[in-house]
Amino acid sequence: MSYRHGWDLIDPNDPNDPGWAVPPGLSEQNRFDRERSFQDGVHTFYLREEDDSGHIRLMKRDLTLDTY
């Protein structure tokens, strides 16, 4: 089992995409992300999970930020 996460990926299927925050693994850095600040707009968080049999699950969450 391994986890990896990233923000605003260009291609979530590319293991070398610069948006990935960490390499695949099971350490604490793979289970948590640091606090971030964003400008207005849409930002997308990805969480990739791969089990021991090679099954991949990719979760995606879009955040829309507006200034008041």
MARKE-64713 format. One record per residue: x, y, z of N, C-alpha, C in turn. Coordinates in steps of 0.2 Angstrom, whole numbers, plus 5000, padded with zeros to 4 digits. Example, Ala and Ser with C-alpha at 12.3 -4.5 7.8 and 13.67 -1.06 7.14 Angstrom:
506649725039506249785039506649845039;506449895035506849955036506450005039;
***
This chain:
500449945000500050005000500450065000;500350114996500650174996500150234995;500350294997499950354996500450404993;500150454990500450514987499950564986;500150634987499650684986499950744983;499550784980499850844976499250894975;499550954973499051004971499151024964;498551044960498551074954499051034949;498950974948499350924944499150944936;499650934932499550944925499250874922;499650824925499450754923499450704929;498950694932498950644938499250574936;499250554930499450494928500250494927;500550554927501250564926501650554933;502050504935502350504941502850564942;503050594937503550644937503250714937;502550724937502250784937502450824943;502650894942502950934947502450954952;501850934952501350954957501250904962;501550844961501550794967502050824972;501750824979502150844984502650794987;502550734986502950684989502950624985;503450584985503450514981503050464985;502850414981502350364985502750334991;502350324996502550295002502050285007;502250275013501850265019502050305025;502550345024502750395030502250445031;502350485037501950535039501850585033;502350605030502350655024501850625019;501750565018501250535013500550545016;500450545022499750545025499450615027;499950665027499750735029500050785024;499750845023500050895019500150955023;500650995021500751055025500151105024;500151155028499651215027499851255021;499351275017499551315011499051375011;499351425007498951485005498851484998;498351504995498151504988497951574986;498051594980497651654977496951634975;496551674973495951664970495951614964;495451584963495351534958495251464960;495251414955495151344957495751314958;495851274963496451234965496151164966;496551114964496351044964496851004968;496550964973496950924977496850854975;497450814974497450744972497750704977;497350644978497650594983497650524979;498250494978498350434975498550384979;498150324979498250264983498350204979;498850164981498950104977499050054982;498649994981498649944986499249894983;499349844987499849794986499749754980;499149744977498949714971499049754965;499249824966499249864960498649904958;498149894962497549934961497650004963;497450054958497550124960496850154961;496850204966496250244967496550314967;496250354963496450424962495850474964;495950504970495350554972495550624971;495050664969495150734967494650774970;494850834973494450884976494550954973;494050984971494151054968493951104973;494351154974494251204979494251274975;493651304976493551374972493651424978;494151474976494251524981494051594978;493651634982493451694980493651744985;493851804983493951864988493351894989;493251914996492651954997492852024998;
***
